[in-house]
Amino acid sequence: MWCFNMRKKLLLGNWKMNKLASEAKEFAIASSPLVNKALKNNIDLGVAPTYLSLAQVKQHAHPNMIVAAQNVHFQTSGAFTGEISIPMLKEFAITWALVGHSERRTYDNETNEKCNAKVKALLAEKMVPVYCVGETLAEFEAGQTKVIVGTQVRDGLKDLTAEQVKELVVAYEPVWSIGTGKNASTEIAEDVCKFIRDVLKDMFGPIAEEIRILYGGSVKPENIKAYLSCPNVDGALVGGASLKIDSYEALLNNII
Ligand code: 13P
């Protein structure tokens, strides 16, 4: 009988538009003992720096530190000013990328269709997409959470096979909880993450039990343990509280 706790916990920091490359390098060096601690406790640890810091972090962090891009283009090259492609990430041994973060959905017109193209392109290259979904405050208040999140999951992961999605990570981040200090209750986080897993089961079958689903939105050292105790929450995607090494260490310590 398969049991939920077979999924390896994942703590992923999203640095957004923060840290100079020099600061990112400093963090990468300081994080080495934390990666060792995480390894001993069967936890995956990672960060998503800005593009300009990716190489520094990859070079100076522990080899087991997951280093993720915050975005990627679905085409391999061409006339797409300001964009970065998968081969460009691979050249620096970056094999993870966030897709569809709510800030990109809001400010950069990242649609479910565009996310789908990115997820497909990443999986085709054996990379790991962290596909982000979540409803706005207005949608939450209108009781539309599952309609919105269900559509984001179905459209963003359209036309993929069960074999392909095994390595995928999904992150549920209610937009109203991001950077606001208004974190979702553990009941909401578990309810929506379970709903996401049910949608994944419907789309891909039993492999859905292996897909890691993260919660994100005002996760702090004080509340991370409660989220990670939810049966369908396999980790956290953390913004603000992942920026300082002490706080990042406290996040890790509190889920060990
Ligand atoms: P905060 O943890 O700062 O609320 O950000 C969450 C987030 O958007 C992570 O991707």
Residues whose N, C-alpha, C, O or C-beta is under 5 A from the ligand:
A	BS01	13P	N14 S177 I178 G179 T180 G216 G217 S218 V219 L237 V238 G239 G240 A241
